[in-house]
Amino acid sequence: MKWEVLEQAKKEAAKILGDDSGIPQEKADLGKLAKDLTDAYSAFDEYGQDLRDSMAKLTDTLGKWNDALKQAATLYEKTDFGLDSKADAQKIAKARKPFVVVSNTQIIYDRAITEMKTIQKQYQEIMKTKIPFP
């Protein structure tokens, strides 16, 4: 099977080079591979909407979780646990330390959200790629 895009390029080059041009013959059947690739994209995209919806739901849920973690971290970083903030400053500081785990967990989810958004963007870019094929 011929890939028309390539065949047209060969014709144009032959006009420039002349009839005795040494245009090489490719080893792979690019026409068949282009059709196979187009078919594979189409088959994959049948499930693509489910994938996009699942990624969007996961990203949204991660965002809500992360927002809640940020709120909790702020709450524990600022609370005085009902103590006198000046008189009991050392005790309050020690009591806040175990809650650092909340802040650290939130940082992990910040990264997870960034990665999910990157994956979503990459997926969208990949699916925009179209092989010029008739």
ABEGO torsion letter per residue (X at the ends): XBBAAAAAAAAAAAAAAEAABBBBBBABBAAAAAAAAAAAAAAAAAAAAAAAAAAAAAAAAAAAAAAAAAAAAAAAAABAGGBBAAAAAAAAAAAAAAAAAAAAAAAAAAAAAAAAAAAAAAAAAAAABBBBBX
